[in-house]
Amino acid sequence: MSEHYGFIVKAKTRPEKSDAFEALFAAFVEPSRQEPGCIEYHMLRDKQDPSLFMFYEIWASKAHLDVHSALPHMVEFAQRRMEYLEEDFDFQLIEMLSASSAQR
């Protein structure tokens, strides 16, 4: 399954911006899941540290992710991300070793 492009992103938000960050990205989840090439797209929030968010994304290819990343709302957020974040995103590339559960 290594042809897929997957990653986990940690987003450490400014505490006073955490709820705004959640509201902003919660609105992106379902539309992102409908994009061509999206296999998994999950937004998570740490229960012990509510200013820490994680995104788990699997795309059919890097090209599909590139299309997603070039959408106007994603470009705008990328330019303004540090208004929300305490530190820049922490990306961890991953290899998907099991089949997607999204279609079950």
Secondary structure by P-SEA (a helix, b strand, c coil): ccccccbbbbbbccccaaaaaaaaaaaaaaaaaacccccbbbbbbbcccccbbbbbbbcccaaaaaaaaacaaaaaaaaaccccccccbbbbbbbbcccccccc
